[in-house]
């Protein structure tokens, strides 16, 4: 009977250790899930903003978009020429 009780104590120590280890792992998983959820919310928010911007750009008439693009290219090339001189 003493041998049986010794075996039970040995297994109980192992069980207790594994339970403590499991608790720590559960906390790590929860923290990871919280971080993943926050990243997912941020991603959805950015996707929503991108969709709004695309809708706005699509609303701009094509001829105005071309003019804006040409003006941007001209401004960009002027800046590049200024950097080359500087």
C-alpha positions as CSV (number, residue, x, y, z in Angstrom):
1,X,0.0,0.0,0.0
2,X,2.9,2.4,0.7
3,X,4.3,1.7,-2.7
4,X,0.9,2.6,-4.2
5,X,0.8,5.9,-2.2
6,X,4.3,6.8,-3.3
7,X,3.4,6.2,-6.9
8,X,0.3,8.4,-6.5
9,X,2.4,11.2,-4.9
10,X,4.9,11.0,-7.8
11,X,2.1,11.2,-10.3
12,X,0.4,14.0,-8.4
13,X,3.6,16.0,-8.5
14,X,3.8,15.6,-12.2
15,X,0.1,16.5,-12.6
16,X,0.6,19.6,-10.5
17,X,3.6,20.7,-12.5
18,X,1.8,20.1,-15.8
19,X,-1.2,22.1,-14.5
20,X,1.0,25.0,-13.6
21,X,2.7,24.9,-17.0
22,X,-0.7,24.7,-18.7
23,X,-1.9,27.7,-16.8
24,X,1.1,29.7,-18.0
25,X,0.5,28.6,-21.6
26,X,-3.2,29.5,-21.4
27,X,-2.2,33.0,-20.3
28,X,0.3,33.3,-23.2
29,X,-2.4,32.1,-25.7
30,X,-4.9,34.7,-24.4
31,X,-2.4,37.4,-24.7
32,X,-1.5,36.3,-28.2
33,X,-5.2,36.2,-29.2
34,X,-5.7,39.7,-27.7
35,X,-2.9,41.0,-29.9
36,X,-4.1,39.2,-32.9
37,X,-7.6,40.6,-32.4
38,X,-6.2,44.1,-32.0
39,X,-4.2,43.7,-35.3
40,X,-7.3,42.3,-37.0
41,X,-9.4,45.4,-35.9
42,X,-6.6,47.7,-37.1
43,X,-6.4,45.9,-40.4
44,X,-10.2,46.2,-40.9
45,X,-10.1,49.9,-40.1
46,X,-7.3,50.5,-42.6
47,X,-9.2,48.5,-45.3
48,X,-12.3,50.5,-44.6
49,X,-10.3,53.8,-45.0
50,X,-8.8,52.5,-48.2
51,X,-12.2,51.7,-49.6
52,X,-13.4,55.2,-48.8
53,X,-10.4,56.8,-50.5
54,X,-10.9,54.6,-53.6
55,X,-14.5,55.7,-53.7
56,X,-13.5,59.3,-53.4
57,X,-10.8,59.0,-56.1
58,X,-13.3,57.2,-58.4
59,X,-15.7,60.1,-57.9
60,X,-13.2,62.6,-59.3
61,X,-13.8,63.1,-63.1
62,X,-11.2,61.5,-65.4
63,X,-10.0,64.8,-67.0
64,X,-9.4,66.4,-63.6
65,X,-7.5,63.3,-62.5
66,X,-5.3,63.6,-65.5
67,X,-4.6,67.2,-64.8
68,X,-3.8,66.5,-61.2
69,X,-1.5,63.7,-62.2
70,X,0.4,65.9,-64.7
71,X,0.7,68.6,-62.1
72,X,2.0,66.1,-59.5
73,X,4.6,64.8,-62.0
74,X,5.7,68.3,-62.9
75,X,6.1,69.2,-59.2
76,X,8.0,65.9,-58.5
77,X,10.4,66.5,-61.4
78,X,10.9,70.1,-60.3
79,X,11.9,68.9,-56.8
80,X,14.2,66.3,-58.2
81,X,16.0,68.9,-60.3
82,X,16.3,71.1,-57.3
83,X,17.9,68.3,-55.3
84,X,20.4,67.6,-58.1
85,X,21.5,71.2,-58.1
86,X,21.7,71.4,-54.3
